[in-house]
Each structure stands twice: as structure tokens, then as C-alpha cells.
Amino acid sequence: MNSKIFTGTIKHRRYWPVNHDLSYPVYLYAFDLDELPGLNRRCPLFGYNKFAVTSIHDRDYLQPGNLPIKEKLSELLRRHQIKPSVSNIILITSARYFNYVFNPVSFYYCYTDDHTLAAIIAEVNNTYGERHPYVLKAGTPESGKWLATFKTPKVFHVSPFNKVEGIYHFYFSDPKDRLEIKIELFNNTKKIMAAEFKGTGVPMTPVNHLKTIIKYPVAPHLSIPRIYAHAFKLFFRKKLPFNGKPIPQSPMTIKKQTPGVFETLCQKLVFKALKKITIGSLKMKMPNQDIVGFGRPKDSQPVMMEIADCNFFPRIILDGEIGFGEAYMHSEWDSPDLLALLKVLIQNRDHFSDGNLLLSSFTRIKEKSAHDRRINSIKNSTKNIRAHYDLSNEFYELFLDNQMMYSCGIFEHPGDSLEKAQAQKMMRILTQADIRDTHHILEIGCGWGGFAVFAAQKTGCRVTGITISKAQYDRACQRVIDEGLEHLVTIKLQDYRHTTGKFDRIVSIEMVEAVGPQFFPTYFKQGQALLKPGGRMIFQSIIIEDERYNNYCKERDWIQKHIFPGGHLPCLKVLKDTISEHTDFHISDVYHMGPHYAVTLAHWQDRFVSNKHNIARLGFDETFFRKWIYYFSICEAGFAVGGIDDIQVNLTL
């Protein structure tokens, strides 16, 4: 008989970023897969594909379905071109105990006819119902206690305290009278954690089986409680950072096949909302490859939405619009035409807004409270601005034009480059403001100095630019020096509320969105106070539709949470009312340029995507990359269908 029971100890040790140790007694089975039918007959407490005190079920291992484990494994080995052929397989695992089991990892020792080790399969399970087989071949035989060792990249999420990165080092002894298996995780040369099992074996006889069950009556049921107990200690006591579960990216990962009860309920609620689509049509491909249609396919070409994980549905129901964007960030859904999909959803948003989903009420209240705490006071404004603009100057250089204008350009002709469109936008401002070489200009929110340098070079005027982003300030100052414009351009690290002096013109390009509704009167009154008699102020701002503004003010959206903390889009009516009630400004011109922003965003996204490898080199991960793709796309869709607009407003005294 080759099948054995190994009793021993599992030890876990975490080395970084905190130290933590865990040790507990456990027993594992080593089943010769060819002996399972015989064990089913000889051991009264053991069952193969049937209920027993302990049992092995084919459906619990590898691909879903009831094919014998050995057949599934043979197909896996064939796909990985394991040669010569494997004839004998020893499975190291935990069996079901009164029909319950959680196997953190099972191991398949695969031997050839002459009992040479051909490969070892490490099948890892997580608590989300997913499993991943690491096919370990061409290992390094070692002298001493190790039969073979292997190294392989980590590609599967197991613990929320470890990212899906690094290299696993596997060590295996020969599963004879003693068994030792060790796994270490390294990130570069730094050891993150290690886990090992050491045990002694006895043959899998009815007597030995009974003795083991009596000695460890509840051990198989303690795995999950131990996991959660130590997760509690790591998170709450040792403050170990928590990483959300990513969607599996490896084609080898076997995902959860069927949604749970709550996921099914949430799926029905989402489907009920999507059935209200009246503009366009949508097809949704489910994780099991079923396709469900919504809308009016006869009127338009359906857009495809591919659901990778059923957790998408609870996230939408509980977290609404924010959850929808976060689900994309975490790869729970995707689309071959993200822009077209978002256009359809925006055009139908009134049919399935967050306010219609009762279960998202708590999240909306919580998120709105978090947004209100980011009110743009002088102290908070600096934090809010730096959270976005201080990601790194190198990052923004990867997708902005050579002037680093982070605002809408004007594409006067089809085929205009992004650089030309930004220059045309700035020339329009110079013309509308009638800026001359005798003027002193104040630019509120000068960014990286693009407009300040452009205006000084084109007109010979003096410019004072202010920003509260340290990264922007440093780059803008260096740009002024590089262009030899120190005699004309001054950059200050300063809040607009602290600015003093008198200026002939004020320019503010898409800075109003960082002011906040509580400070709109302050912003425009300060603008008037800083202007000389007869002066002009031109500002450019993204705006939201008047009729949507009140509801917008009641909630926090995905962009406010993940892109612009403290950000707030005004509507045109609020801007006009604020200006007329709190200042002596006269609105002489309002220029609508929303369609140009859709084109601008498309240029940014093209450059962003083409620089994906450079973005990764800056230290940004796949979730960050997808966050920005969603940001560009949702904004482009909004401008394209008119849900949001961009305006230049000319104010005169």
C-alpha cells in the first residue's frame, strides 16, 4: 500500500513587513490515486465520491466536474508537455471530514514507470472558491532531505496581506516514512513569508485511520477559524496593510463557477435595472459564458460587457456608481469598447441611478460624509490638490502635450495634434482677454507653467502664476528658468485666498472645479479684488447640467473618491448666480467647448496606453492603470453625449 496518513505540524512565519508566527498540529493524507477505489471498500470510515466520515470527491480537485482526478491531472500534464508519461500519482491533501473541507494547498507527486519524479503540481485554494494549479517541472534535485526544489512566480491571490507578486520557492521531501514540504515567498531578495509541514507517516489502514480521527476529532474544521483569527491579529494589532482581492489574470486559475445566494439576488436586481435601457443596447457575457441582452438591439449595434467575477453584482448593488468604477479597476468586468458601453449607460442613467437602489443608501451616506470632510479649506485644499497632481511630474509627462496643459484643447480642424489644440486654446484666451505686453497677468492654478510661459512668449506680458501643488511648482519654476523668462514670469506656491496685489487680467484654467461650492463666492470676490479697474477675468471650467446639479451635490461620485478628492463640478446657473450676487462682474461671453474635451481625452488615453510599460516602471500597478483608463473613458463618454460640458467665461468690470 502506498497511501499514508501523515501527522505533524504546520508552521507559518511572516518576515515582512511585520513578524508573525503561527503553528498548529495537523494531519494530511497521501493518497495513491490508483488506490482510492480499494480504500473505499476496505476502510469503513472512508468514502470515494460518497459521504463518509472522511472522503475524497473528484469534483473537489482541479477542473470542475466529476471526471476522476487522475484523468484531469493527465490532461493538465499533457497541456504542459510533461514527458515521459506519468503512471503513478501521490496526492497530498486534506480529505473531507463529515463532508467539509478547506484545502489551502494540495500536492500531486507525479512519477514515471521507473518511479522517477516527472513533476509536482501544487494546487492552491483561496477562501473565494478559486483554485490555481502551479505546474512545477524541471526542478532541481538536491542532496539531503529534499527530493526536488522549484521556483515559480506567484500569480494567484491567497492572502489579503500579500500582493500577487514575488517568487515562490518550493521544497519537497520524498513522501515515505517522513514528509517535509516548505514554501517560501520572496520579493526580489527579501523573504516575505514561509510555511512548512513536517510529519511522520503510517499506512492508510482502517485502524490507523480510526486512531487519527479519534486523536484529532476537530482539526479539519479549524483551518478557516485559524485563518480569520490570525487575519484579525495582523490587521488590527500589527497594522498590516490589507490588499483587496484582484480578479485572477492567469488562464490557469479555476474560478468560482456559480454565484452564491446573495450574488444571485444582486444579479437579479442589476438585470431588472438594465431592462429599463431605452437608448442603445447592451449584451452581458457572464462568467459561465452565457450572454444576456438588454435594450433595443434592433435600433443599434449592442455593446458588449464581459463579467469576470460574480462579485460584480453585489458591488453594484451595495456601492452604486462608485462600485461600478471600482469593479472595473479590479477587473471584475471589462468591455471590448469601453467608451461605447459608458455612453449607453450615461444616456440611460436616469433609469438606474443610485437613488433607485435602496441597498446602496448606506454607502451613499458614508461616501458623502467622506467627501464633506474634504471641504476645500485652505488646509484641505493643499491635501486634495497634492493627492492628484503630486503623483509625479514624470507620470503626467507620459500623456500630456509638450506644454503639459491638463485641460481641454480646441481642435479647430480635424486632424489637429494635441499640441496644436492646446496652443489654439491658449491663443483664444489671450485674444478674449485682450492681453498686451504692458499687462501683468495673474494665473490662478498655473499647473506646470504651460500657459504662463506661452503668454509671456506670445505677448511679452508679465505673469504671476500660483499653485498649491509642490510638484507643479517645482517643474513650473524650472521651466521658467529653462525658457529664460525669469524677468517676465514668477511662480508662487500660494493659495488664491492668500494672494495680494493688483493685476490687469486674471486667467484660471479649470481650477474652479477644485474650489468647492462653499467657496465659489470667495473665489469670484477675490478675483474682483485683485483686478485693476477695467480689468478682465477669464476662467475655464467643466460644468454639469443644471437639472442634475442638485442631485450631484447630494452624493459623492467615483471621480471625487478616486481621482479628484474634494473636487466639485459647478453648473452654469450656479456660476451665473454666484457672479451676479457677489461681484460686479459682467459676463460678456460664454464659449462652450465640451466636444473638444472628448477629443482631448481620447488623445490623452492613447498616449497613456502606449506608455503602459513606462507607467509600470514608475511603480504604478494594474489597478492604478485601469483606474485611469476608466477615468479617461467615463469623462470622454460624458463630454461626447453632453452629460458634462466645458466652458470659457469672459468676465469684465
VOGU-3710 file (C-alpha; in Angstrom, 3 decimals, decimal comma):
1> mnskiftgti> 0,000/0,000/0,000  1,333/3,426/-0,965  -1,381/5,559/0,682  -0,458/7,001/4,069  -1,595/9,330/6,835  0,981/11,930/7,924  0,548/13,548/11,321  2,688/16,525/12,205  2,837/20,299/12,481  2,297/23,224/10,141
11> khrrywpvnh> 4,305/26,361/10,834  3,770/29,776/9,270  6,235/32,594/9,702  5,863/36,107/8,295  9,084/38,091/7,995  7,990/41,336/6,304  6,612/43,921/6,760  5,828/42,577/10,253  6,961/39,480/12,129  4,299/36,922/12,949
21> dlsypvylya> 4,371/33,204/13,797  1,696/30,525/13,727  1,990/26,800/14,489  -0,597/24,058/14,917  -0,915/20,238/14,748  -2,495/18,744/11,648  -2,741/15,535/9,669  -2,581/15,125/5,905  -3,366/12,203/3,655  -1,041/10,875/0,955
31> fdldelpgln> -3,336/9,035/-1,459  -2,097/6,901/-4,300  -4,830/7,837/-6,781  -4,940/4,271/-8,110  -5,762/3,001/-4,602  -8,826/5,224/-3,990  -11,430/2,646/-5,111  -9,786/-0,020/-2,940  -9,646/2,269/0,102  -13,330/2,963/-0,446
41> rrcplfgynk> -14,000/-0,748/0,005  -11,519/-1,561/2,789  -11,837/1,478/5,109  -15,348/1,727/6,581  -14,871/5,371/7,627  -13,555/6,470/4,233  -15,516/7,150/1,070  -14,564/7,872/-2,508  -17,155/10,099/-4,201  -19,654/9,344/-1,462
51> favtsihdrd> -20,476/10,626/2,020  -18,363/9,208/4,858  -16,591/10,407/7,974  -13,700/11,279/5,669  -13,979/11,271/1,901  -12,363/12,310/-1,355  -14,526/13,685/-4,179  -13,215/14,132/-7,705  -15,157/17,383/-8,103  -13,115/18,994/-5,302
61> ylqpgnlpik> -9,924/18,925/-7,333  -8,615/20,643/-10,455  -11,180/21,447/-13,162  -14,890/21,407/-12,202  -16,723/18,193/-12,902  -16,781/14,568/-11,847  -14,015/13,194/-14,044  -11,544/11,144/-11,996  -8,747/13,223/-10,537  -6,160/11,203/-12,431
71> eklsellrrh> -7,834/11,928/-15,771  -7,967/15,655/-15,005  -4,341/15,583/-13,964  -3,282/13,676/-17,061  -4,864/16,358/-19,247  -3,097/19,095/-17,268  0,238/17,315/-17,646  -0,385/16,823/-21,369  -1,062/20,552/-21,856  2,217/21,298/-20,109
81> qikpsvsnii> 4,080/18,711/-22,169  5,302/16,705/-19,172  7,333/13,819/-20,589  7,861/10,897/-20,201  4,338/9,811/-19,359  3,240/9,686/-15,739  1,962/6,396/-14,372  1,747/6,880/-10,613  0,419/9,927/-8,683  0,505/10,563/-4,937
91> litsaryfny> -1,923/13,263/-3,740  -1,004/15,081/-0,503  -4,216/16,673/0,748  -6,827/17,107/3,467  -9,898/14,921/2,932  -13,471/15,971/3,522  -14,416/15,489/7,180  -18,163/14,973/7,635  -18,473/16,462/4,144  -16,494/19,645/4,953
101> vfnpvsfyyc> -13,015/20,550/3,803  -10,878/23,585/3,127  -7,605/22,739/1,442  -5,208/25,698/1,398  -2,948/23,634/-0,848  -2,768/20,083/-2,218  0,271/18,492/-3,855  0,447/15,882/-6,606  3,703/13,930/-6,844  3,804/12,651/-10,432
111> ytddhtlaai> 6,045/9,634/-11,104  7,055/7,781/-14,256  7,084/3,971/-14,630  10,547/3,735/-13,092  9,401/5,906/-10,159  11,304/8,953/-11,352  9,693/12,239/-10,325  8,406/13,964/-13,500  6,634/16,937/-11,899  4,801/18,171/-8,823
121> iaevnntyge> 1,523/20,054/-9,057  0,754/22,486/-6,227  -2,992/23,194/-6,293  -3,645/26,325/-4,197  -7,132/27,271/-2,970  -8,291/30,592/-1,555  -11,336/31,446/0,541  -13,147/32,879/-2,506  -13,800/29,487/-4,076  -10,942/29,815/-6,566
131> rhpyvlkagt> -8,037/27,463/-7,148  -4,839/27,571/-9,150  -2,507/24,699/-10,110  1,181/25,580/-10,194  2,795/23,058/-12,543  6,300/22,544/-11,196  8,632/20,791/-13,587  12,343/20,713/-14,285  13,041/21,027/-10,587  16,489/20,910/-9,073
141> pesgkwlatf> 17,228/17,616/-7,266  19,059/18,226/-4,036  21,161/16,086/-1,786  19,959/15,539/1,735  16,296/15,706/2,681  14,892/17,405/-0,451  13,700/15,264/-3,330  13,357/18,387/-5,514  13,041/22,165/-5,310  11,250/24,566/-7,630
151> ktpkvfhvsp> 10,839/28,309/-8,202  7,794/29,886/-9,831  6,233/33,380/-9,958  3,256/33,993/-7,720  0,198/34,621/-9,940  -2,725/33,754/-7,634  -4,297/35,705/-4,764  -4,305/33,837/-1,473  -3,865/36,225/1,445  -5,062/39,849/1,581
161> fnkvegiyhf> -1,790/40,618/3,328  0,332/39,618/0,332  0,138/41,160/-3,114  0,119/38,961/-6,195  3,829/39,399/-6,795  7,101/37,751/-5,947  8,611/34,303/-6,399  7,644/31,081/-4,622  10,416/28,675/-3,591  9,093/25,122/-3,117
171> yfsdpkdrle> 10,984/22,354/-1,291  9,735/18,738/-1,288  10,972/15,651/0,510  10,210/12,111/-0,648  6,795/11,131/0,842  7,940/7,925/2,504  8,017/7,453/6,274  8,548/11,182/6,830  7,211/14,123/4,839  8,503/17,669/4,770
181> ikielfnntk> 7,235/20,393/2,432  8,325/24,025/2,636  7,135/27,091/0,701  8,886/30,456/0,848  7,782/33,697/-0,811  10,420/36,201/-1,894  10,019/39,682/-3,346  13,335/40,332/-5,060  15,777/39,145/-2,388  13,512/39,916/0,566
191> kimaaefkgt> 11,846/36,941/2,230  8,177/37,775/2,870  6,889/34,591/4,477  7,432/30,863/4,828  5,203/27,889/5,549  6,214/24,303/6,185  4,746/20,950/7,114  6,723/18,238/8,929  5,141/14,905/9,733  5,576/11,170/10,103
201> gvpmtpvnhl> 3,516/8,668/8,148  1,670/5,418/8,772  -0,134/3,233/6,214  -3,761/4,159/5,462  -5,298/1,148/7,198  -8,745/1,105/8,859  -7,117/1,009/12,322  -4,679/3,860/11,654  -7,489/5,866/10,079  -9,698/5,441/13,159
211> ktiikypvap> -6,836/6,329/15,537  -6,129/9,533/13,617  -9,773/10,634/13,690  -10,011/9,972/17,438  -6,767/11,839/18,148  -7,721/14,888/16,016  -11,537/14,997/16,186  -11,985/18,652/15,127  -8,692/19,521/13,414  -10,109/19,648/9,845
221> hlsipriyah> -12,703/22,231/10,903  -10,183/24,634/12,418  -8,470/25,860/9,241  -10,878/28,693/8,447  -11,233/29,895/12,080  -7,423/29,983/12,352  -7,162/31,979/9,132  -9,632/34,605/10,325  -8,251/34,757/13,862  -4,736/35,483/12,661
231> afklffrkkl> -6,000/37,866/9,984  -7,624/39,813/12,833  -4,316/39,968/14,710  -2,353/41,019/11,621  -4,771/43,754/10,630  -5,909/45,209/13,941  -2,924/44,566/16,198  0,044/44,604/13,857  -1,487/47,088/11,372  -0,520/45,028/8,340
241> pfngkpipqs> -1,901/46,694/5,172  -4,879/44,977/3,554  -4,902/44,323/-0,203  -8,211/43,842/-1,995  -8,708/40,658/-3,999  -7,819/41,135/-7,662  -9,577/39,259/-10,430  -7,436/36,257/-11,444  -5,403/37,067/-14,542  -3,837/33,684/-15,211
251> pmtikkqtpg> -5,703/31,398/-17,638  -4,693/28,525/-15,354  -6,771/29,821/-12,454  -10,029/27,926/-11,929  -12,622/30,491/-10,923  -15,724/30,084/-8,858  -18,291/28,676/-11,281  -21,646/29,569/-9,761  -22,773/32,678/-7,863  -23,831/32,395/-4,245
261> vfetlcqklv> -27,300/33,238/-2,918  -26,566/36,925/-2,301  -24,720/37,276/-5,608  -27,722/35,747/-7,398  -30,115/38,172/-5,681  -27,943/41,135/-6,607  -27,636/39,863/-10,174  -31,438/39,857/-10,487  -31,630/43,430/-9,199  -28,983/44,603/-11,677
271> fkalkkitig> -30,768/42,827/-14,538  -34,044/44,461/-13,501  -32,426/47,891/-13,769  -30,717/47,165/-17,086  -34,002/46,048/-18,621  -35,053/49,705/-18,443  -32,495/50,698/-21,104  -34,304/52,628/-23,867  -31,352/54,200/-25,698  -28,976/51,738/-27,345
281> slkmkmpnqd> -28,489/48,129/-26,318  -26,124/46,045/-24,239  -25,051/42,411/-24,160  -23,603/40,997/-20,946  -21,374/37,920/-21,078  -21,493/36,086/-17,763  -18,597/34,168/-16,128  -20,144/30,897/-17,379  -20,162/32,375/-20,938  -23,964/32,843/-21,051
291> ivgfgrpkds> -24,981/36,059/-22,825  -27,878/38,220/-21,635  -29,230/41,096/-23,742  -30,774/44,422/-22,706  -32,159/47,434/-24,556  -33,109/47,712/-28,203  -30,699/45,724/-30,386  -32,819/46,412/-33,480  -32,117/50,137/-33,157  -28,351/49,959/-32,632
301> qpvmmeiadc> -25,349/47,666/-32,521  -25,187/46,147/-28,996  -22,147/46,943/-26,882  -20,572/44,048/-25,001  -19,879/43,919/-21,276  -17,919/40,931/-20,008  -18,386/39,931/-16,363  -15,327/38,149/-14,986  -16,476/37,728/-11,395  -19,944/37,438/-9,861
311> nffpriildg> -18,819/39,746/-7,053  -19,525/42,487/-9,603  -23,244/42,312/-8,813  -23,093/42,797/-5,010  -20,558/45,592/-5,545  -23,002/47,450/-7,819  -25,974/46,964/-5,538  -24,120/47,956/-2,377  -21,819/50,658/-3,771  -23,719/52,016/-6,777
321> eigfgeaymh> -21,847/54,197/-9,285  -18,686/54,135/-7,179  -18,823/50,351/-7,047  -19,250/50,165/-10,809  -15,975/52,031/-11,362  -14,196/50,085/-8,628  -15,328/46,814/-10,190  -13,632/47,885/-13,423  -10,468/48,872/-11,525  -10,308/45,374/-10,027
331> sewdspdlla> -11,011/43,620/-13,358  -14,411/42,283/-12,308  -15,742/43,429/-15,670  -14,396/44,663/-18,985  -15,567/45,648/-22,439  -14,014/45,498/-25,913  -15,456/49,022/-26,444  -15,459/50,687/-23,038  -16,293/54,122/-24,441  -19,383/52,917/-26,318
341> llkvliqnrd> -20,580/50,988/-23,265  -20,239/54,005/-20,976  -22,098/56,192/-23,470  -25,066/53,804/-23,364  -25,065/53,738/-19,560  -24,787/57,535/-19,267  -27,645/58,073/-21,710  -29,834/55,728/-19,632  -28,575/56,785/-16,188  -31,932/58,128/-15,004
351> hfsdgnllls> -33,387/54,618/-15,234  -30,933/53,043/-12,805  -29,428/55,826/-10,731  -28,069/55,054/-7,260  -31,109/56,660/-5,701  -33,253/53,817/-7,029  -31,198/51,185/-5,222  -32,200/51,027/-1,570  -29,302/48,762/-0,628  -26,764/51,407/-1,698
361> sftrikeksa> -28,194/54,000/0,699  -25,707/53,313/3,482  -22,764/53,528/1,089  -24,033/56,801/-0,394  -24,361/58,336/3,065  -20,902/57,109/4,074  -19,270/58,350/0,863  -20,991/61,731/1,035  -19,745/62,155/4,605  -16,196/61,312/3,473
371> hdrrinsikn> -16,460/63,866/0,654  -17,745/66,568/3,001  -14,691/66,070/5,186  -12,545/67,020/2,158  -14,084/70,529/2,027  -11,634/72,866/0,283  -10,498/74,896/3,250  -7,011/76,314/2,959  -5,598/73,304/4,825  -7,629/70,676/2,964
381> stknirahyd> -7,114/72,247/-0,464  -3,393/71,537/-0,292  -4,024/67,897/0,656  -6,659/67,463/-2,053  -4,590/69,002/-4,828  -1,404/67,160/-3,936  -3,253/63,822/-3,763  -3,837/64,138/-7,520  -1,215/66,418/-9,024  1,755/65,240/-6,987
391> lsnefyelfl> 1,612/61,639/-8,274  4,820/62,603/-10,106  5,697/65,011/-12,881  7,128/62,108/-14,880  3,728/60,429/-14,806  1,883/63,382/-16,327  4,580/63,850/-18,952  3,655/60,434/-20,332  0,258/61,540/-21,669  0,061/65,357/-21,717
401> dnqmmyscgi> 1,279/67,609/-24,553  4,731/69,205/-24,506  3,345/72,266/-22,668  1,794/69,912/-20,038  -1,645/71,507/-20,308  -4,013/69,387/-18,213  -7,221/70,908/-19,609  -9,381/70,887/-22,726  -7,795/71,895/-26,004  -9,564/73,384/-29,031
411> fehpgdslek> -9,428/71,312/-32,205  -10,201/73,836/-34,907  -9,669/71,322/-37,699  -9,934/67,527/-37,933  -6,514/66,006/-37,513  -5,153/68,774/-35,284  -2,499/67,433/-32,946  -2,883/67,679/-29,181  -0,053/70,246/-29,092  -1,798/72,401/-31,701
421> aqaqkmmril> -5,159/72,128/-29,943  -3,678/73,292/-26,634  -1,939/76,221/-28,358  -5,227/77,187/-30,027  -6,985/77,086/-26,647  -4,374/79,368/-25,093  -4,453/81,752/-28,075  -8,209/82,093/-27,676  -7,726/83,064/-24,027  -5,099/85,642/-24,961
431> tqadirdthh> -7,438/87,097/-27,587  -10,567/87,107/-25,436  -8,706/88,700/-22,547  -7,015/91,189/-24,892  -3,688/90,586/-23,180  -0,953/93,061/-24,133  2,748/93,430/-23,419  2,024/96,121/-20,791  -0,206/93,847/-18,747  0,524/91,948/-15,563
441> ileigcgwgg> -1,422/88,668/-15,554  -2,382/86,540/-12,561  -2,942/82,872/-13,357  -4,846/81,101/-10,594  -3,934/77,431/-10,747  -0,955/77,662/-13,083  -0,222/73,931/-13,212  3,205/73,166/-14,656  3,560/76,676/-16,069  2,408/75,963/-19,629
451> favfaaqktg> 0,100/78,946/-20,064  2,328/81,355/-18,128  5,278/80,608/-20,394  3,097/80,649/-23,527  1,528/84,026/-22,657  4,875/85,654/-21,862  6,428/84,367/-25,079  3,498/85,372/-27,297  2,732/88,831/-25,864  5,684/89,900/-23,710
461> crvtgitisk> 3,350/90,374/-20,720  4,323/89,697/-17,111  2,725/86,670/-15,481  2,424/85,618/-11,868  1,292/82,023/-11,578  0,101/80,440/-8,338  -0,333/76,769/-7,450  -0,564/74,733/-4,262  0,950/71,609/-5,797  4,600/71,296/-4,794
471> aqydracqrv> 5,392/69,051/-7,779  3,823/71,524/-10,200  5,569/74,453/-8,519  8,990/72,822/-8,851  8,515/71,958/-12,522  6,979/75,349/-13,401  9,882/77,224/-11,786  12,386/75,097/-13,683  10,513/75,667/-16,940  10,666/79,443/-16,466
481> ideglehlvt> 14,420/79,197/-15,957  14,858/76,871/-18,941  12,986/79,334/-21,179  14,935/82,317/-19,847  11,771/84,100/-18,699  12,661/84,928/-15,090  12,217/88,646/-15,878  8,600/88,074/-17,002  7,234/85,029/-15,153  7,035/84,442/-11,400
491> iklqdyrhtt> 5,667/81,201/-9,926  4,400/81,127/-6,340  3,405/78,230/-4,088  0,324/80,000/-2,795  -3,417/79,630/-2,231  -5,563/82,106/-4,179  -7,045/83,304/-0,882  -3,599/84,485/0,217  -2,762/86,338/-2,997  -2,393/90,117/-2,862
501> gkfdrivsie> -1,694/92,880/-5,368  -3,396/94,313/-8,452  -3,436/92,760/-11,902  -4,648/93,756/-15,340  -6,003/90,323/-16,178  -6,756/87,085/-14,368  -6,737/83,704/-16,084  -7,873/80,495/-14,387  -7,990/77,335/-16,477  -10,082/74,524/-14,971
511> mveavgpqff> -9,279/75,445/-11,405  -12,873/76,275/-10,388  -13,548/72,530/-10,022  -11,121/72,495/-7,066  -12,821/75,426/-5,281  -15,956/73,759/-3,913  -19,469/75,240/-3,683  -18,864/76,716/-0,229  -16,070/78,895/-1,644  -17,493/79,962/-5,024
521> ptyfkqgqal> -18,371/83,441/-3,661  -14,897/83,773/-2,100  -13,217/82,768/-5,348  -15,010/85,306/-7,529  -14,889/88,112/-4,942  -11,138/87,543/-4,620  -10,866/87,712/-8,398  -12,585/91,079/-8,455  -10,470/92,387/-5,565  -7,245/91,500/-7,375
531> lkpggrmifq> -8,181/93,229/-10,640  -7,435/96,801/-11,563  -10,361/98,952/-12,749  -11,368/97,867/-16,230  -9,690/94,504/-15,786  -10,905/91,162/-17,096  -11,044/87,653/-15,725  -11,286/84,598/-17,953  -11,895/81,223/-16,429  -12,370/77,806/-17,981
541> siiiederyn> -14,389/75,185/-16,142  -16,002/71,799/-16,545  -19,713/72,055/-15,729  -22,575/69,659/-15,101  -26,104/70,001/-16,434  -28,246/72,456/-14,452  -31,054/69,943/-13,898  -28,655/67,347/-12,443  -26,777/69,694/-10,149  -28,918/69,339/-7,001
551> nyckerdwiq> -28,694/65,544/-7,011  -24,985/65,753/-7,805  -24,445/67,837/-4,676  -26,093/65,187/-2,503  -23,697/62,360/-3,352  -20,042/61,533/-3,878  -19,148/60,037/-7,232  -16,341/57,741/-8,342  -14,161/60,572/-9,679  -14,446/62,507/-6,426
561> khifpgghlp> -13,357/59,414/-4,488  -10,596/58,083/-6,719  -9,326/60,934/-8,920  -10,090/64,402/-7,544  -10,656/64,348/-3,775  -12,597/67,456/-2,849  -13,477/68,080/-6,492  -16,825/69,621/-7,413  -18,326/70,466/-10,793  -20,442/73,634/-10,844
571> clkvlkdtis> -23,351/74,127/-13,200  -23,708/77,194/-15,386  -26,685/78,533/-13,432  -24,810/78,402/-10,115  -21,826/80,170/-11,675  -24,001/82,920/-13,139  -25,965/83,364/-9,886  -22,780/83,479/-7,778  -21,124/86,027/-10,048  -24,178/88,295/-10,198
581> ehtdfhisdv> -24,936/88,112/-6,463  -21,412/88,503/-5,082  -19,447/90,572/-7,599  -19,690/93,468/-10,054  -18,535/91,275/-12,938  -20,413/91,281/-16,213  -20,429/88,044/-18,202  -19,505/89,167/-21,717  -19,002/85,751/-23,311  -19,589/82,041/-22,602
591> yhmgphyavt> -17,897/79,656/-25,025  -18,995/76,002/-24,933  -16,244/73,526/-25,857  -17,368/70,163/-24,456  -16,980/68,189/-27,726  -13,349/69,335/-27,860  -12,794/67,737/-24,451  -13,897/64,338/-25,749  -11,155/64,579/-28,392  -8,614/65,824/-25,844
601> lahwqdrfvs> -9,332/62,867/-23,576  -9,005/60,430/-26,469  -5,521/61,827/-27,173  -4,560/61,509/-23,500  -5,783/57,923/-23,312  -3,941/56,915/-26,494  -0,685/58,277/-25,091  -1,397/56,744/-21,682  -1,970/53,276/-23,138  1,098/53,472/-25,365
611> nkhniarlgf> 3,178/54,248/-22,256  1,847/51,417/-20,103  5,306/49,918/-19,597  6,711/53,306/-18,538  3,815/53,791/-16,123  4,638/50,436/-14,548  8,293/51,473/-14,261  7,154/54,429/-12,143  5,709/51,945/-9,639  2,032/52,065/-10,602
621> detffrkwiy> 0,223/48,723/-10,716  -2,512/47,277/-12,957  -5,323/48,526/-10,702  -3,961/52,073/-10,985  -3,666/51,705/-14,754  -7,264/50,524/-15,092  -8,424/53,313/-12,786  -7,045/55,912/-15,146  -8,397/54,141/-18,236  -11,842/54,250/-16,626
631> yfsiceagfa> -11,344/57,925/-15,690  -10,417/58,923/-19,231  -13,241/56,842/-20,707  -16,058/57,929/-18,384  -15,111/61,574/-18,923  -14,842/61,200/-22,692  -18,237/59,493/-22,786  -19,753/62,258/-20,644  -18,495/65,018/-22,930  -19,429/63,082/-26,078
641> vggiddiqvn> -23,093/62,675/-25,097  -23,409/66,089/-23,421  -23,721/64,939/-19,831  -20,930/67,355/-18,926  -19,545/70,395/-20,741  -16,509/72,669/-20,687  -16,790/76,443/-20,954  -14,621/79,536/-21,182  -16,245/82,535/-19,489  -15,115/86,135/-20,034
651> ltl> -15,802/88,451/-17,081  -15,387/92,218/-17,313  -15,644/95,019/-14,776
//
